[in-house]
């Protein structure tokens, strides 16, 4: 199976619709929850697309959009950092960070490496030194967080982004991993 990866720094009409279609399939079991509904996602997506450093990678199998990953740059003053449950270590926000806001793959393409390819492609051309993401620790009975750990992320904090959101684990890793694996121990504070 060949998946074509397409980069976007703005949301055209077709790109936006393709992303919304994939999101609706990926999150179908959760769409009844306020934070995961199409309206809430669309609101977040439009806000994220207007933020500095927005980039989206959409994957296509032929003409069918099958997955996506998107994020944007967050600096020291971004509200992303202000919602953390625990204070950040001194100097933590001194450099720009890529916040991976969403990643999702339709069911028939899961387990094929498509999510990792989308993720790696998004990170490949970025200038930020680190990337961070949030994950529901209960998603997939913890399997989603374990997957991100296998990609080099480690938990460092938690937050509740909105009143409708569950408490999410915030994870971080260097944008580029060293070839040799390094053991990292971490503690989730406040979670």
SELUM-894530 format. One line per field, with one value per atom (N, C-alpha, C, O): residue in three letters; x, y, z. Coordinates in steps of 0.02 Angstrom, whole numbers, plus 50000, padded with zeros to 5 digits. Layout:
! SELUM-894530
rest	ALA/... .
px	X/... .
py	Y/... .
pz	Z/... .
//
This chain:
! SELUM-894530
rest	UNK/UNK/UNK/UNK/UNK/UNK/UNK/UNK/UNK/UNK/UNK/UNK/UNK/UNK/UNK/UNK/UNK/UNK/UNK/UNK/UNK/UNK/UNK/UNK/UNK/UNK/UNK/UNK/UNK/UNK/UNK/UNK/UNK/UNK/UNK/UNK/UNK/UNK/UNK/UNK/UNK/UNK/UNK/UNK/UNK/UNK/UNK/UNK/UNK/UNK/UNK/UNK/UNK/UNK/UNK/UNK/UNK/UNK/UNK/UNK/UNK/UNK/UNK/UNK/UNK/UNK/UNK/UNK/UNK/UNK/UNK/UNK/UNK/UNK/UNK/UNK/UNK/UNK/UNK/UNK/UNK/UNK/UNK/UNK/UNK/UNK/UNK/UNK/UNK/UNK/UNK/UNK/UNK/UNK/UNK/UNK/UNK/UNK/UNK/UNK/UNK/UNK/UNK/UNK/UNK/UNK/UNK/UNK/UNK/UNK/UNK/UNK/UNK/UNK/UNK/UNK/UNK/UNK/UNK/UNK/UNK/UNK/UNK/UNK/UNK/UNK/UNK/UNK/UNK/UNK/UNK/UNK/UNK/UNK/UNK/UNK/UNK/UNK/UNK/UNK/UNK/UNK/UNK/UNK/UNK/UNK/UNK/UNK/UNK/UNK/UNK/UNK/UNK/UNK/UNK/UNK/UNK/UNK/UNK/UNK/UNK/UNK/UNK/UNK/UNK/UNK/UNK/UNK/UNK/UNK/UNK/UNK/UNK/UNK/UNK/UNK/UNK/UNK/UNK/UNK/UNK/UNK/UNK/UNK/UNK/UNK/UNK/UNK/UNK/UNK/UNK/UNK/UNK/UNK/UNK/UNK/UNK/UNK/UNK/UNK/UNK/UNK/UNK/UNK/UNK/UNK/UNK/UNK/UNK/UNK/UNK/UNK/UNK/UNK/UNK/UNK/UNK/UNK/UNK/UNK/UNK/UNK/UNK/UNK/UNK/UNK/UNK/UNK/UNK/UNK/UNK/UNK/UNK/UNK/UNK/UNK/UNK/UNK/UNK/UNK/UNK/UNK/UNK/UNK/UNK/UNK/UNK/UNK/UNK/UNK/UNK/UNK/UNK/UNK/UNK/UNK/UNK/UNK/UNK/UNK/UNK/UNK/UNK/UNK/UNK/UNK/UNK/UNK/UNK/UNK/UNK/UNK/UNK/UNK/UNK/UNK/UNK/UNK/UNK/UNK/UNK/UNK/UNK/UNK/UNK/UNK/UNK/UNK/UNK/UNK/UNK/UNK/UNK/UNK/UNK/UNK/UNK/UNK/UNK/UNK/UNK/UNK/UNK/UNK/UNK/UNK/UNK/UNK/UNK/UNK/UNK/UNK/UNK/UNK/UNK/UNK/UNK/UNK/UNK/UNK/UNK/UNK/UNK/UNK/UNK/UNK/UNK/UNK/UNK/UNK/UNK/UNK/UNK/UNK/UNK/UNK/UNK/UNK/UNK/UNK/UNK/UNK/UNK/UNK/UNK/UNK/UNK/UNK/UNK/UNK/UNK/UNK/UNK/UNK/UNK/UNK/UNK/UNK/UNK/UNK/UNK/UNK/UNK/UNK/UNK/UNK/UNK/UNK/UNK/UNK/UNK/UNK/UNK/UNK/UNK/UNK/UNK/UNK/UNK/UNK/UNK/UNK/UNK/UNK/UNK/UNK/UNK/UNK/UNK/UNK/UNK/UNK/UNK/UNK/UNK/UNK/UNK/UNK/UNK/UNK/UNK/UNK/UNK/UNK/UNK/UNK/UNK/UNK/UNK/UNK/UNK/UNK/UNK/UNK/UNK/UNK/UNK/UNK/UNK/UNK/UNK/UNK/UNK/UNK/UNK/UNK/UNK/UNK/UNK/UNK/UNK/UNK/UNK/UNK/UNK/UNK/UNK/UNK/UNK/UNK/UNK/UNK/UNK/UNK/UNK/UNK/UNK/UNK/UNK/UNK/UNK/UNK/UNK/UNK/UNK/UNK/UNK/UNK/UNK/UNK/UNK/UNK/UNK/UNK/UNK/UNK/UNK/UNK/UNK/UNK/UNK/UNK/UNK/UNK/UNK/UNK/UNK/UNK/UNK/UNK/UNK/UNK/UNK/UNK/UNK/UNK/UNK/UNK/UNK/UNK/UNK/UNK/UNK/UNK/UNK/UNK/UNK/UNK/UNK/UNK/UNK/UNK/UNK/UNK/UNK/UNK/UNK/UNK/UNK/UNK/UNK/UNK/UNK/UNK/UNK/UNK/UNK/UNK/UNK/UNK/UNK/UNK/UNK/UNK/UNK/UNK/UNK/UNK/UNK/UNK/UNK/UNK/UNK/UNK/UNK/UNK/UNK/UNK/UNK/UNK/UNK/UNK/UNK/UNK/UNK/UNK/UNK/UNK/UNK/UNK/UNK/UNK/UNK/UNK/UNK/UNK/UNK/UNK/UNK/UNK/UNK/UNK/UNK/UNK/UNK/UNK/UNK/UNK/UNK/UNK/UNK/UNK/UNK/UNK/UNK/UNK/UNK/UNK/UNK/UNK/UNK/UNK/UNK/UNK/UNK/UNK/UNK/UNK/UNK/UNK/UNK/UNK/UNK/UNK/UNK/UNK/UNK/UNK/UNK/UNK/UNK/UNK/UNK/UNK/UNK/UNK/UNK/UNK/UNK/UNK/UNK/UNK/UNK/UNK/UNK/UNK/UNK/UNK/UNK/UNK/UNK/UNK/UNK/UNK/UNK/UNK/UNK/UNK/UNK/UNK/UNK/UNK/UNK/UNK/UNK/UNK/UNK/UNK/UNK/UNK/UNK/UNK/UNK/UNK/UNK/UNK/UNK/UNK/UNK/UNK/UNK/UNK/UNK/UNK/UNK/UNK/UNK/UNK/UNK/UNK/UNK/UNK/UNK/UNK/UNK/UNK/UNK/UNK/UNK/UNK/UNK/UNK/UNK/UNK/UNK/UNK/UNK/UNK/UNK/UNK/UNK/UNK/UNK/UNK/UNK/UNK/UNK/UNK/UNK/UNK/UNK/UNK/UNK/UNK/UNK/UNK/UNK/UNK/UNK/UNK/UNK/UNK/UNK/UNK/UNK/UNK/UNK/UNK/UNK/UNK/UNK/UNK/UNK/UNK/UNK/UNK/UNK/UNK/UNK/UNK/UNK/UNK/UNK/UNK/UNK/UNK/UNK/UNK/UNK/UNK/UNK/UNK/UNK/UNK/UNK/UNK/UNK/UNK/UNK/UNK/UNK/UNK/UNK/UNK/UNK/UNK/UNK/UNK/UNK/UNK/UNK/UNK/UNK/UNK/UNK/UNK/UNK/UNK/UNK/UNK/UNK/UNK/UNK/UNK .
px	50043/50000/50045/50090/50031/50069/50026/49972/50050/50015/50053/50112/50020/50050/50039/49983/50092/50088/50091/50137/50042/50038/50041/50005/50085/50093/50048/50038/50021/49980/49997/50003/50003/50013/49952/49951/49901/49837/49783/49796/49722/49666/49623/49582/49633/49588/49523/49519/49473/49407/49412/49385/49445/49448/49492/49475/49548/49592/49555/49559/49520/49482/49429/49421/49393/49341/49372/49344/49428/49461/49481/49471/49509/49528/49467/49469/49413/49352/49323/49298/49325/49301/49340/49312/49406/49448/49436/49428/49435/49422/49357/49355/49304/49239/49242/49211/49279/49287/49330/49313/49386/49433/49400/49408/49363/49334/49261/49228/49235/49164/49137/49083/49173/49145/49140/49106/49174/49176/49138/49134/49110/49080/49021/49004/48992/48936/48961/48921/49025/49054/49070/49097/49053/49059/49128/49133/49181/49248/49271/49316/49239/49259/49212/49228/49156/49108/49138/49188/49108/49132/49135/49183/49083/49082/49141/49173/49154/49210/49277/49321/49284/49346/49356/49411/49303/49308/49329/49369/49302/49321/49395/49430/49419/49491/49534/49584/49514/49552/49560/49615/49506/49510/49556/49593/49554/49599/49671/49716/49683/49751/49780/49839/49738/49761/49783/49822/49758/49777/49837/49861/49861/49916/49983/49987/50036/50102/50126/50117/50157/50189/50142/50163/50078/50031/50055/50076/50052/50066/50025/50017/49998/49957/49988/50008/49992/50010/49950/49928/49924/49868/49894/49933/49873/49893/49836/49778/49852/49802/49822/49880/49773/49780/49740/49679/49774/49739/49707/49741/49642/49606/49573/49541/49583/49550/49595/49650/49572/49611/49606/49552/49664/49665/49691/49679/49726/49753/49782/49790/49796/49821/49863/49856/49905/49941/49950/49970/49936/49948/49970/49957/50003/50026/50045/50039/50070/50094/50146/50154/50180/50232/50202/50155/50230/50210/50272/50325/50264/50319/50304/50254/50348/50344/50278/50253/50248/50187/50123/50068/50128/50069/50025/50050/49960/49913/49921/49898/49952/49967/50003/49987/50051/50091/50054/50066/50009/49976/49926/49906/49905/49855/49886/49850/49952/49984/49965/49958/49957/49937/49993/49979/50054/50112/50156/50158/50191/50236/50289/50312/50308/50360/50429/50437/50478/50546/50572/50554/50614/50644/50677/50713/50666/50696/50661/50682/50609/50577/50548/50548/50524/50493/50538/50514/50603/50649/50656/50673/50644/50648/50579/50536/50570/50506/50496/50544/50433/50415/50360/50316/50361/50306/50255/50271/50194/50139/50102/50068/50107/50070/49999/49985/49953/49885/49840/49797/49848/49803/49840/49881/49825/49848/49794/49767/49778/49727/49731/49751/49713/49715/49651/49630/49619/49559/49575/49631/49526/49535/49568/49615/49547/49580/49655/49690/49680/49751/49790/49850/49756/49791/49833/49816/49888/49932/49976/50010/49976/50017/50077/50117/50085/50140/50121/50163/50059/50037/50040/50062/50019/50022/50093/50106/50140/50210/50238/50277/50219/50243/50217/50255/50152/50124/50161/50180/50170/50205/50276/50295/50313/50383/50388/50434/50342/50342/50328/50358/50283/50268/50330/50346/50366/50424/50486/50529/50489/50550/50574/50634/50528/50548/50540/50543/50531/50520/50586/50637/50584/50644/50647/50700/50589/50588/50633/50641/50660/50703/50664/50686/50604/50563/50493/50470/50459/50388/50351/50377/50291/50249/50180/50158/50147/50079/50042/50072/49976/49935/49897/49877/49888/49854/49809/49827/49750/49706/49737/49743/49757/49791/49746/49771/49681/49635/49622/49593/49644/49632/49662/49721/49619/49642/49669/49715/49642/49665/49740/49776/49763/49833/49878/49937/49851/49893/49916/49971/49876/49896/49956/50005/49953/50011/50072/50127/50063/50120/50149/50210/50107/50131/50175/50230/50152/50192/50257/50309/50257/50319/50367/50427/50341/50384/50413/50463/50382/50407/50456/50478/50472/50521/50493/50531/50428/50397/50399/50399/50401/50392/50346/50346/50307/50260/50298/50346/50275/50307/50259/50279/50195/50147/50077/50069/50027/49958/49920/49941/49863/49819/49749/49738/49703/49634/49622/49606/49630/49628/49563/49563/49507/49442/49401/49419/49347/49303/49273/49256/49265/49236/49287/49268/49350/49403/49421/49418/49440/49469/49539/49567/49566/49636/49681/49677/49723/49768/49839/49860/49876/49947/49984/49971/50030/50070/50138/50171/50156/50218/50264/50242/50328/50378/50434/50447/50467/50527/50566/50539/50630/50666/50635/50609/50637/50609/50647/50616/50712/50752/50779/50810/50768/50793/50863/50879/50903/50970/50962/50912/51010/51007/51006/50970/51045/51048/50992/50981/50956/50901/50928/50978/50894/50914/50855/50798/50867/50814/50797/50841/50732/50709/50660/50612/50671/50621/50582/50609/50518/50477/50423/50407/50398/50345/50292/50308/50230/50176/50156/50136/50161/50141/50072/50053/50034/49967/49918/49861/49937/49891/49866/49827 .
py	49941/50000/50062/50068/50107/50169/50226/50239/50261/50319/50381/50389/50426/50490/50540/50548/50574/50623/50693/50709/50734/50802/50852/50847/50902/50955/51015/51032/51045/51105/51153/51133/51217/51268/51313/51361/51298/51333/51283/51232/51298/51253/51278/51323/51249/51263/51225/51184/51238/51207/51131/51097/51103/51030/50999/50947/51031/51005/51002/50953/51055/51058/51003/50970/50994/50942/50872/50830/50860/50795/50781/50726/50832/50824/50811/50766/50848/50837/50767/50736/50743/50676/50622/50576/50629/50580/50585/50534/50647/50656/50623/50588/50632/50603/50527/50497/50496/50423/50401/50354/50436/50417/50424/50380/50477/50491/50469/50487/50431/50412/50388/50409/50345/50322/50378/50369/50434/50487/50550/50597/50551/50612/50638/50696/50595/50616/50657/50690/50655/50693/50764/50774/50812/50883/50901/50935/50878/50896/50865/50890/50809/50773/50784/50763/50817/50828/50867/50903/50861/50894/50970/51002/50998/51071/51093/51143/51058/51076/51068/51110/51013/51003/51057/51084/51074/51126/51192/51228/51208/51270/51269/51319/51213/51207/51210/51245/51173/51170/51240/51259/51278/51345/51390/51430/51384/51422/51401/51443/51335/51310/51331/51348/51329/51347/51420/51437/51462/51532/51547/51603/51497/51507/51500/51469/51530/51527/51456/51411/51446/51383/51325/51267/51340/51285/51245/51272/51178/51133/51070/51044/51047/50986/50939/50960/50876/50823/50777/50747/50772/50727/50669/50679/50608/50549/50526/50525/50506/50483/50415/50404/50371/50308/50318/50311/50334/50355/50422/50470/50427/50489/50491/50539/50438/50431/50458/50432/50510/50533/50482/50462/50460/50405/50425/50389/50480/50500/50570/50600/50596/50664/50673/50635/50723/50746/50821/50843/50860/50931/50961/50933/51017/51052/51123/51145/51158/51226/51242/51206/51297/51320/51352/51391/51336/51370/51402/51371/51465/51500/51507/51481/51541/51546/51575/51556/51622/51654/51620/51644/51564/51531/51503/51480/51505/51478/51404/51377/51370/51299/51284/51235/51327/51316/51337/51310/51384/51413/51366/51378/51315/51269/51207/51162/51204/51145/51139/51189/51077/51065/51083/51107/51073/51087/51140/51144/51179/51229/51196/51140/51230/51205/51220/51271/51177/51191/51256/51273/51291/51352/51341/51291/51385/51381/51333/51327/51299/51248/51278/51245/51339/51369/51421/51463/51418/51466/51458/51507/51400/51390/51371/51348/51380/51363/51288/51249/51267/51197/51185/51228/51128/51108/51071/51022/51096/51062/51020/51048/50955/50910/50908/50878/50941/50950/50891/50875/50859/50803/50754/50774/50691/50639/50586/50568/50561/50510/50472/50500/50409/50366/50324/50296/50320/50280/50206/50183/50170/50101/50055/50019/50054/50007/50018/49973/50077/50092/50091/50105/50075/50069/50006/49956/50009/49951/49942/49891/49991/49987/50033/50036/50069/50118/50187/50232/50196/50259/50315/50370/50303/50355/50378/50438/50332/50349/50388/50435/50369/50405/50476/50523/50486/50553/50595/50652/50566/50599/50619/50677/50571/50584/50636/50677/50633/50682/50752/50800/50758/50824/50851/50910/50809/50832/50844/50883/50810/50810/50878/50889/50924/50988/51046/51104/51032/51084/51110/51075/51171/51201/51194/51203/51179/51175/51117/51067/51126/51073/51017/50960/51033/50984/50983/51030/50927/50920/50894/50852/50920/50899/50880/50903/50837/50817/50800/50792/50796/50776/50713/50704/50669/50606/50590/50602/50563/50538/50473/50426/50469/50408/50346/50290/50355/50299/50276/50223/50315/50299/50231/50218/50188/50121/50082/50042/50094/50062/50074/50029/50134/50152/50137/50154/50104/50085/50144/50143/50197/50256/50289/50307/50298/50328/50283/50308/50218/50172/50177/50173/50187/50196/50258/50256/50314/50375/50365/50393/50327/50313/50275/50286/50229/50191/50236/50219/50295/50343/50392/50439/50383/50424/50478/50515/50482/50532/50508/50447/50555/50538/50590/50648/50566/50609/50658/50639/50721/50769/50814/50850/50813/50856/50832/50780/50869/50854/50920/50971/50917/50975/50955/50901/50998/50992/51052/51106/51042/51098/51138/51199/51103/51137/51105/51052/51137/51110/51044/51002/51033/50971/50916/50859/50931/50884/50842/50866/50780/50741/50768/50805/50749/50768/50729/50668/50765/50736/50735/50779/50684/50679/50719/50711/50762/50801/50765/50750/50751/50714/50757/50802/50743/50782/50736/50684/50757/50723/50772/50822/50758/50798/50788/50734/50840/50832/50777/50736/50778/50725/50680/50704/50616/50568/50546/50541/50533/50506/50434/50401/50410/50341/50290/50240/50303/50257/50273/50332/50223/50236/50253/50224/50298/50320/50308/50327/50276/50264/50329/50367/50343/50404/50384/50348/50409/50396/50460/50515/50454/50513/50501/50445/50556/50554/50604/50660/50583/50629/50661/50628/50727/50763/50790/50812/50789/50816/50776/50798/50718/50680/50621/50582 .
pz	50000/50000/50000/50041/49954/49949/49973/49947/50024/50051/50031/50047/49996/49976/50033/50057/50053/50107/50077/50039/50094/50068/50125/50174/50117/50166/50150/50092/50203/50196/50253/50310/50236/50288/50294/50333/50255/50259/50240/50209/50261/50248/50191/50200/50132/50076/50088/50133/50048/50057/50054/50098/50003/49996/50050/50078/50066/50118/50185/50221/50201/50264/50265/50316/50210/50207/50214/50249/50180/50186/50259/50284/50292/50362/50405/50448/50396/50435/50424/50471/50362/50347/50384/50413/50383/50418/50494/50527/50520/50591/50612/50663/50574/50591/50594/50638/50549/50551/50610/50646/50620/50674/50742/50785/50753/50819/50825/50873/50777/50776/50843/50863/50880/50944/50998/51048/50986/51037/51016/51055/50956/50931/50973/50969/51013/51056/51116/51149/51131/51186/51163/51108/51204/51184/51158/51107/51190/51170/51104/51071/51085/51025/50966/50910/50977/50923/50866/50874/50807/50747/50757/50737/50788/50799/50842/50826/50896/50941/50904/50910/50866/50829/50777/50770/50740/50689/50719/50690/50776/50811/50828/50817/50856/50873/50810/50808/50759/50697/50667/50648/50663/50635/50676/50648/50742/50785/50775/50768/50773/50764/50696/50691/50644/50577/50572/50528/50617/50617/50662/50664/50698/50744/50708/50655/50736/50703/50691/50732/50633/50618/50604/50607/50588/50573/50514/50463/50522/50466/50475/50530/50419/50416/50366/50311/50384/50336/50330/50379/50270/50255/50213/50166/50231/50194/50150/50171/50089/50040/50013/49995/50009/49973/49909/49909/49855/49794/49808/49827/49798/49811/49880/49898/49919/49984/50039/50049/50076/50133/50189/50209/50215/50264/50333/50381/50337/50402/50399/50346/50458/50463/50526/50575/50524/50583/50573/50519/50626/50620/50686/50740/50681/50740/50723/50666/50773/50763/50817/50866/50806/50850/50913/50908/50971/51032/51064/51069/51084/51117/51191/51216/51226/51300/51324/51377/51286/51308/51287/51303/51251/51224/51280/51331/51270/51320/51330/51380/51283/51289/51355/51389/51372/51433/51496/51550/51490/51548/51581/51638/51546/51573/51605/51627/51610/51639/51713/51748/51736/51805/51854/51909/51834/51877/51843/51782/51883/51854/51810/51825/51758/51714/51743/51777/51730/51754/51723/51667/51759/51733/51666/51657/51618/51552/51504/51446/51527/51485/51421/51369/51424/51366/51332/51294/51345/51315/51240/51206/51214/51141/51115/51153/51050/51019/51019/51014/51025/51027/50976/50967/50944/50901/50944/50976/50945/50980/50929/50885/50934/50890/50917/50969/50882/50908/50894/50936/50838/50820/50774/50733/50783/50737/50735/50788/50677/50672/50606/50555/50608/50549/50548/50599/50490/50482/50495/50482/50520/50542/50491/50509/50428/50381/50372/50349/50390/50380/50446/50447/50501/50565/50565/50534/50602/50606/50545/50538/50500/50439/50441/50394/50496/50502/50476/50474/50455/50427/50478/50462/50539/50591/50602/50607/50607/50618/50558/50568/50498/50439/50439/50424/50455/50458/50511/50498/50569/50624/50603/50610/50578/50559/50503/50503/50456/50401/50427/50404/50474/50503/50538/50531/50574/50612/50567/50585/50511/50469/50447/50442/50434/50404/50453/50433/50516/50566/50594/50592/50620/50649/50725/50755/50757/50830/50854/50820/50915/50943/50975/50977/51001/51036/51009/50976/51022/51004/51065/51103/51073/51130/51104/51051/51141/51124/51188/51241/51182/51239/51220/51162/51269/51257/51316/51374/51301/51353/51378/51339/51441/51465/51462/51467/51455/51451/51380/51369/51331/51260/51243/51253/51217/51199/51257/51250/51317/51378/51389/51412/51373/51383/51324/51325/51273/51216/51175/51147/51172/51133/51166/51133/51232/51267/51260/51250/51265/51257/51186/51178/51136/51068/51064/51035/51093/51092/51130/51110/51183/51219/51174/51177/51134/51088/51034/51002/51023/50975/51007/50975/51071/51105/51151/51180/51158/51202/51274/51287/51320/51391/51423/51405/51471/51506/51551/51584/51552/51596/51633/51678/51616/51650/51630/51598/51650/51629/51626/51652/51593/51589/51568/51539/51583/51560/51514/51537/51448/51401/51403/51395/51413/51416/51472/51498/51490/51542/51521/51563/51456/51430/51418/51403/51426/51411/51472/51528/51459/51515/51530/51490/51588/51603/51556/51552/51521/51472/51498/51535/51478/51493/51440/51380/51460/51413/51406/51456/51345/51330/51288/51252/51291/51254/51230/51260/51177/51153/51110/51087/51098/51049/50980/50965/50938/50870/50833/50799/50839/50808/50863/50911/50856/50905/50885/50826/50935/50921/50899/50915/50861/50836/50893/50890/50944/51000/51048/51065/51071/51117/51187/51209/51220/51286/51332/51317/51389/51437/51471/51492/51478/51510/51564/51551/51624/51676/51684/51677/51699/51705/51758/51776/51781/51830/51807/51788/51810/51793/51859/51907/51860/51920/51911/51857/51964/51962/51923/51913/51899/51857/51893/51865 .
//
